[in-house]
Amino acid sequence: MTISVVAKLARKLIPARFRPIAHIEHLVRSRTKGRVHSGPFRGMRFIDGAAGSVHIAKLLGIYERELNACLEEACALNFLLIVDVGAAEGYYAVGMALRNPTARVIAFEMDTTARAALAEKVTLNDVGNRVEIRGKCEPDDLERVLADTPRPYVICDAEGDEAVLLDPATVPSLQRAWILVELHEFIERGITEKIRERFVVTHKIAHIWQQERTITDFPFKDFYTRWLPESYLRWAVSESRPERMSWFWMEPIHGTA
C-alpha cells in the first residue's frame, strides 16, 4: 500500500476536526477565544482566516514580531493619521486603531475579498468610526491623504509596489512621514537599495530582518500535539515566506516629535 493511499484512507477515517492541521487551528482558536494572544495587538478580535498571509501566527500574536518595537514606538508618538497600504484583512489597520484611539486610520486594499474581510474585522472590533477602507493606492492617492497632516505614519506592505508608491519625487509628503515598509526583494531585486537611496537624506533608516520561528513559539499543548510530528508545529508558527524578508523603519530626521 503506497503512502498516498494510506493518506487518502486516513482522511476518510479521521474526522476533519481531528486531522493535525484542523486540530491545531481549533486548539488555537479555542485557547485564544478568537483574540490575538500576545504582542502589541493583544486582545484584538480576529476573524476566521487571514487574507494573503498566515492565520495562526497572527492569532498567536507572533506574526512579524520583529516589528514589535517599531509598533510600540509608533504608538508612543500619538499619530493623528495612520495609513496602511496593503491592509489585507486588517491586522495592522485594526490593531493600530485599537492602540491609537485618537487616530484616523486609512486602509488601502485592492483585493475585494480582503476588503470584505477587513470590513468584517473593523466591525468586530468596533472601530468603524475611525477606519476608512479604500481600494487600490496610487501615488496620487497617497499624496492626497498625507498632504494635510504634518506627522503621518505609513505602513506599507504592497507586494513590490513599494517601488512605485514610496517615492518622494511623486509623493513629496513622504519626506515628513514615519514609514514602516516590507521590502519585497523576491519580486524586484534591488528594491531595498532603491528605497534606501530615496530616503537616506531625509530619514534615519533601520533595517530589520526576519527571525527564525521554532516550535517553542507555539504556546498551546495538549495530548494530541505532544504526539504530532514537529513539522506540524513548525507549520503553525511559520509565516510561509518565499525567502527571508526584511523591513525598513524610517524616521524623518527633521520630524516633529
N, C-alpha and C positions, 0 to 999 in steps of 0.2 A: 504494500500500500504506500503510495507516494505521500510526501509532505502536504502537497496541495489538496489531496483527497482527505487527509486527516483534518486539515484546517477547515475544509468545507463541512465535514461531518460535525466537527466541534461547534461550528456556527449554528448548525441546525439543532444540536442537542442542548447547547448552553443558552439560557435566556439572555436577551440583549443586555439587560442591566448588569449581568454577572460576567460579561466579557471584559477583559482587562481595561481597555480604554474607557468603555462606558462606566465601569465601576469607579475608576479614578475620577472621572468627571462628576459622577453622582456623589462621591465621597467629598470632593472639594466643595461642591455647591451646598451640600447638607451641613458641612462643618462651618462654612463661612456664612451660611444663611443668605447667600446671594449678594454679599457685600465684600468689597475689597478688604483683604485680610490684614495687610501691612503696608508700609510705605507712606508717601506724602498724601495719598488719596484714601487712606484707610477709612472704612465706613461707607464709601460711595456705593450706592446700589448698582448692580450690574445686570445687564440683560443676558439672555441665554445664548451667548455667542459673541464673536468679535468679527469685525469687517477687515479682511485683508491681513490679518495677523492672528496671533495665538490667543485663545480664550483663557486657558488655565493660568498661564503666567500673569495675566492681567488681574484675574480674580485673586490670585495669591498675593499680588502686590509686588512681585519681583520683576515685572516687565520693565526693561530698560532702567534698572535700578542704579546704573552708573550715573544717571542724571539726577538722582535724588537731591544731591547737594545744590545743584543749579536751580532746581524747582523750589527748594526751600529759600534760597537766596532771592528768587523772583517774588515769592510770596511776601517776603520781608520788605520788598521795595514798594509794595502797595500800588501797583499799576492800576490806572483807571481804564485802560484799554488793553485787552489781550486778544491777539489774532492768531488763530490756529489754522494753518494751511495744510490740508490733507488730514482732516479731523477724524476720518473713519467713523467708528461708532461712538466717539466722544470720550475716550479715556482721558485725554488731556483737556479738552474743551470743558467737559462737565466737571472734571476733577479740579481744574483751576477756578471754575465758577464757585464751587463749594468752598475752596480755600480762600477766595478773594471776594467776599460778599458785596463789596462796593464797586467791583469791576464790571465793565461791559465786555462780553466775550463775543467775538465774531468768528464763526466756524465755517471755513470753506471746505466743501467736499463735493467732488464731481460725480461720484458714483451714486446712482439713485437708490440702490439697495442700502448702501452705507448711510445715506442721508436719512432714510426711514428708520434705521436702527438708532442713529443719533437722535432723531426726534423722540423716539421711544425712551431713550435713556435720559434725555432732558426732562421729559415729563415725569419719569420715575423718580428723579432726584429733585423735582420741584424747583428748577432753575430756569424755567421757560421765559420768565420776565427779564432775564439778563443774558441769555444765549441766543444769538441771532444766527440762523442756519442759512448759508448761501451755497451756490453751486460752484462751478469751476472758477479758480482765481487766475486772472491775467495780471500782468504788471500794472496796468491802469487801475484795476480793481484794488490792488494792494495799496497803491499810492493814494487813492481816494479815501480809503478807510484810515490811513495813517496821517494824512496831511494836517488835520486839525488837532492832533494830540502831541504835546511836547515830549512825553515819555511813554511811547508804546512798547509793548512786549510782543514779539513774534515767535511762534513755534512753527517750524516748517518741516514737514515730512512729505515731500512732494514727489517721491519716486523718480528722482532725476530732474524734475522741473525746477529744482532749486537753482540750476544753472541759468534759467530764464528769469525767475522771479527775484532772486536775491542779487540785484544789480543796481547799485546806487545811480548809475547813469540813467536808468529808466524809472527807478523808484527812489528819488532823492531823499524821501523821508526816512529811509532805512539808515541814513547816516546818524540819526539820533535814537535809533531803536535798539533795545536789547534783543538779541536774536539767539534762539536755540535751534540748530538745524542738523538734521540727519543727512549724512553725506553718502550718496549712492554711487560709489566708485564702480560697482559691478555693472551699472547701467552706462555710466560715462567715465572712462578712465581719465584721470587728471582733474576731475571736478573739485577735489579737495583744494588743490593749489590754486585753481581758478577763483574759488570763493575767497581763499585767504588773501590773494593779491588784491581783490576788490575792497577788502575791509581792513587791511593791515595798517593803513594810515589813520583811520577813524576809530578803530576798535581795539580793545585788548582781547586777544583770542586765546581761549583754552581748548586744546584738542583732547577729547575724551574718547577712550577706546572701550569697546565691548569686552566684558569679562566673562570667563567661563562659568557655566552653571553646573552644579553637581547634584547628586541625589540627596545630599544633605540639605538642599534648598527646599525639598518637599516636606512640609511640616506635619502632615497628617498620616498616621499609620493605623492600620487595623490588621486583623488576622490575614486577610486576603493579600494586602500589599506586601506583607512580610515574605510571602511565598512567590511573589511575582519576579520575573527576571528584571535585573536593574535597568534594562533597556526601556521598560515602560515608564519607570520613574524619571529617567533621563528625558524621555519624550515629554513628560508632564511639565518639567521646568524649562524645557527648551523654547527658544523663540524662533526656531526654524529659519535661520538666516542663510542666505546663499553663500556668504563669506563673512569674515569678521568685520563688523560695522564700526563706524566712529561718528562723532558729532563735534561741532564747534559750538562753544558757548561764548558769544561775542558781546562784550560790554562797551558802550561808547566811551571813548577816552574823555570827552568833554560833556558827558551826560550829567543831568541834574539829579542828585540823589533825593 
